[in-house]
Amino acid sequence: MSEGMRSSSARVFVDELRKVPAFFRRDVLVLLSYRFAFVGDWVNLILQVIVFYFVGMMIDPSQLPVVDGVRVSYMEFVAIGIALTSFVQVSLGRVVSVIRTEQMMGTLEALVVTPTSLTTLQLGSVAYDLVYIPLRIALFLTFASVAFDVHLVLSGVGPALGVLLFFIPFVWGLGAIGAAAVLTLRRGSGFVGIGITFLTIASGTYFPVQLLPDWLSWLARHNPITLALDATRLALLGGAGWVAMLPAIRVLAPFAVASLLFGVIALRLAIRRERRLGTLGSY
């Protein structure tokens, strides 16, 4: 490749990257326009914690896992689960709803025909989540720690973020697959909701995996969400370091690559199909 071609490719890459903040600004403005939805999300999250606080009073402590030689409380166990799986629910829902909203507003086709790559459109659709979701998790765990005596080990924050770094692309990939299904099937969002519910139940979010039936327990142990949850609990509740995170990261990394790659391809094919059929604006 000649120097001129490399320089041109670099300029195109930079130009595309400069468009991402515009998507971020748009999503922030939408958030400010629908403040009740934002407040409702947090109220719902806090109410979940309050409900599980009372549920925890009925839980047999001997059924809870031991982390770093100490048996965790139910609130510590479920707080990590709610924080991580609420991220899954919000992220999957966001990726799907962004595409669906653009389609219903009649702006999806206009965006696709602009000189903006599909990769930039996909990255822009999650730019806001890239900032908001980690902040949401941090604020939620801080609230749980202060209000419900959830003991978190600050030294485990770095390793936990390392796990999240590989977990986020896995979730975004699933979201892109869901968005492709919605574009193709029009009413595919219900299947996305069913998938989220199943992944959440079979992940050890609200109760230990060993309490599940044998067949579901086997699926849960091989669920990437379970791996991320176990590693995050080990880091934030037991103070485990990077070495302890490596087994989970080694498994999550190929899942993340496969999910993101398949999701990007599926969404591209869905958009190209709808453009070819002239139904990109139909819903």
C-alpha positions in Angstrom: 0.0 0.0 0.0 1.4 3.4 -1.0 2.0 6.2 1.4 -0.8 8.2 -0.2 -3.3 5.4 0.2 -2.3 4.9 3.8 -2.8 8.6 4.5 -6.2 8.6 2.8 -7.3 5.5 4.8 -6.1 7.2 8.0 -8.1 10.4 7.2 -11.3 8.3 6.5 -10.8 6.5 9.8 -10.4 9.8 11.7 -13.4 11.4 9.9 -15.6 8.4 10.8 -14.4 8.5 14.4 -15.3 12.2 14.7 -18.9 11.3 14.0 -19.3 9.1 17.1 -19.5 12.1 19.6 -22.5 13.3 17.6 -24.3 10.1 18.3 -23.4 10.4 22.0 -24.7 14.0 22.1 -27.9 12.9 20.4 -28.5 10.2 23.1 -27.8 12.6 25.9 -30.3 15.1 24.5 -32.9 12.3 24.2 -32.2 11.4 27.8 -32.8 15.0 28.9 -36.0 15.0 26.9 -37.3 11.9 28.6 -36.2 12.4 32.2 -39.0 10.3 33.7 -37.8 7.2 31.9 -34.3 7.8 33.3 -35.6 8.3 36.8 -37.9 5.3 36.4 -34.9 3.1 35.5 -33.2 4.0 38.8 -36.3 3.7 40.9 -36.9 0.3 39.5 -33.3 -0.7 40.2 -33.5 0.5 43.8 -36.9 -1.2 44.4 -35.3 -4.5 43.2 -32.6 -4.2 45.8 -35.2 -3.4 48.5 -37.3 -6.4 47.6 -34.3 -8.7 47.6 -33.2 -7.3 50.9 -36.3 -8.8 52.5 -36.1 -11.9 50.4 -32.6 -12.4 51.8 -34.0 -12.7 55.3 -35.6 -16.0 54.2 -32.5 -17.4 52.6 -30.5 -20.2 54.3 -27.0 -18.7 54.6 -25.5 -22.2 54.3 -26.7 -22.3 50.6 -24.7 -19.2 49.7 -21.2 -19.5 48.2 -17.9 -19.0 50.0 -15.6 -16.3 48.6 -12.0 -16.1 49.7 -12.8 -18.3 52.8 -15.8 -16.1 53.9 -19.4 -16.9 53.2 -21.1 -14.0 51.5 -24.4 -12.5 52.6 -27.4 -12.8 50.2 -27.4 -9.0 49.7 -23.7 -9.1 48.6 -24.4 -12.1 46.3 -27.5 -10.6 44.7 -26.2 -7.0 44.4 -23.4 -8.1 42.1 -25.9 -10.1 40.1 -28.4 -7.3 39.7 -25.6 -4.8 38.7 -24.2 -7.1 36.0 -27.5 -8.5 34.6 -29.2 -5.1 34.6 -26.3 -4.0 32.4 -27.2 -6.9 30.1 -30.8 -5.9 30.0 -30.1 -2.3 29.4 -27.4 -2.9 26.8 -29.3 -5.5 24.8 -32.5 -3.4 25.0 -30.6 -0.2 23.9 -28.9 -1.8 20.8 -32.3 -3.2 19.7 -34.4 -0.1 20.5 -32.0 2.3 18.8 -32.4 0.5 15.5 -36.1 0.1 16.0 -36.6 3.7 17.0 -34.6 5.0 14.0 -36.8 2.7 11.8 -40.1 3.9 13.2 -39.1 7.6 13.1 -38.1 7.1 9.4 -34.5 8.2 10.0 -32.8 4.8 9.6 -32.9 4.8 5.8 -31.6 8.4 5.8 -28.7 7.5 8.1 -27.8 4.4 5.9 -27.6 6.5 2.7 -25.3 9.1 4.3 -21.5 8.7 3.7 -21.2 7.0 7.1 -20.1 3.5 7.5 -22.3 0.9 9.1 -19.5 0.3 11.6 -19.7 3.9 12.7 -23.5 3.7 13.0 -23.2 0.6 15.2 -20.4 2.2 17.3 -22.3 5.4 17.6 -25.5 3.6 18.8 -23.6 2.3 21.9 -21.3 5.3 22.5 -23.6 6.6 25.2 -23.8 3.2 26.9 -20.0 2.9 26.9 -20.0 5.9 29.4 -23.3 5.4 31.2 -23.3 1.7 31.9 -20.0 1.5 33.9 -21.1 4.7 35.8 -24.5 3.1 36.5 -22.9 -0.1 37.9 -20.5 1.9 40.0 -23.2 4.2 41.4 -25.5 1.2 42.1 -22.9 -0.8 43.9 -22.0 2.3 46.0 -25.7 2.7 46.9 -25.9 -1.0 47.9 -22.7 -0.7 49.9 -23.9 2.3 51.9 -27.6 1.4 52.3 -27.4 -2.4 52.7 -24.0 -3.0 54.2 -22.6 -4.7 51.1 -18.9 -5.1 51.7 -16.9 -4.5 48.5 -13.1 -4.8 48.2 -11.8 -1.8 46.3 -8.7 -3.6 45.2 -10.9 -5.9 43.1 -12.3 -3.0 41.1 -9.5 -3.2 38.5 -9.8 -6.9 37.9 -13.6 -6.7 37.8 -13.3 -4.0 35.1 -10.9 -6.3 33.2 -13.6 -8.9 33.1 -16.2 -6.3 32.0 -13.9 -5.3 29.2 -14.4 -8.7 27.6 -18.0 -9.0 28.7 -19.3 -5.8 27.1 -18.5 -6.9 23.5 -20.2 -10.2 24.1 -23.4 -8.4 25.1 -23.2 -5.9 22.3 -22.9 -8.7 19.8 -26.1 -10.3 21.2 -27.7 -6.9 20.9 -26.7 -6.6 17.2 -28.1 -10.0 16.5 -31.3 -9.0 18.2 -31.4 -5.8 16.1 -30.9 -7.8 12.9 -33.8 -10.1 14.0 -36.1 -7.1 14.6 -35.2 -5.6 11.2 -35.9 -8.9 9.4 -38.9 -10.1 11.4 -40.4 -6.7 12.4 -41.7 -8.2 15.7 -38.6 -9.9 16.9 -38.2 -7.8 20.0 -40.3 -10.4 22.0 -37.8 -13.1 21.2 -35.0 -10.8 22.4 -36.8 -10.3 25.7 -37.3 -14.1 26.1 -33.6 -14.6 25.5 -32.6 -12.0 28.1 -34.9 -13.6 30.7 -33.5 -17.1 30.0 -29.9 -15.9 30.2 -30.6 -14.1 33.4 -32.3 -17.0 35.2 -29.6 -19.5 34.0 -26.7 -17.4 35.3 -26.7 -17.5 39.1 -28.0 -13.9 39.3 -30.5 -14.3 42.1 -29.6 -17.7 43.5 -26.6 -20.0 43.4 -26.3 -22.2 40.3 -26.1 -25.4 42.3 -29.8 -24.9 43.4 -30.9 -25.2 39.7 -32.1 -28.5 38.2 -29.3 -30.6 36.8 -30.0 -29.8 33.2 -30.3 -26.1 33.8 -27.3 -26.1 36.2 -25.2 -27.6 33.4 -26.3 -24.8 31.0 -25.7 -22.2 33.7 -22.1 -23.3 34.3 -21.4 -22.8 30.6 -23.3 -19.4 30.4 -20.9 -16.5 29.7 -22.9 -14.4 32.1 -22.3 -16.9 34.9 -18.6 -16.8 34.2 -18.6 -13.0 34.3 -20.7 -13.0 37.5 -18.5 -15.5 39.3 -15.3 -13.6 38.4 -16.8 -10.2 39.4 -18.0 -11.6 42.8 -14.5 -13.1 43.3 -12.9 -9.7 42.6 -15.3 -7.4 44.4 -16.3 -9.6 47.4 -13.1 -11.6 47.8 -10.5 -9.1 46.5 -9.1 -11.5 44.0 -6.4 -10.2 41.6 -5.7 -10.4 37.9 -4.4 -13.9 38.0 -7.7 -15.2 39.4 -9.5 -13.5 36.5 -7.5 -15.1 33.7 -9.6 -18.3 33.5 -12.8 -16.4 33.1 -11.2 -13.9 30.6 -9.7 -16.8 28.5 -13.3 -18.2 28.1 -15.0 -14.9 27.7 -12.6 -13.6 25.0 -13.6 -16.0 22.2 -17.2 -15.6 23.2 -16.9 -11.9 22.9 -15.1 -12.0 19.5 -17.6 -14.5 18.1 -20.7 -12.6 19.4 -19.5 -9.2 18.2 -18.3 -10.6 14.8 -21.5 -12.5 14.2 -23.6 -9.6 15.4 -21.9 -7.1 13.1 -22.3 -9.4 10.1 -25.9 -10.2 10.9 -26.9 -6.6 11.2 -25.1 -5.6 8.0 -26.8 -8.4 6.1 -30.2 -7.5 7.5 -29.8 -3.8 6.5 -28.6 -4.8 3.0 -31.5 -7.1 2.6 -34.0 -4.5 3.7 -32.4 -1.9 1.3 -32.5 -4.4 -1.5 -36.2 -5.1 -0.9 -37.0 -1.4 -0.3 -38.5 -2.2 3.1 -35.8 -0.5 5.4 -38.4 2.0 6.6 -41.2 -0.5 7.1 -42.1 -1.7 10.6 
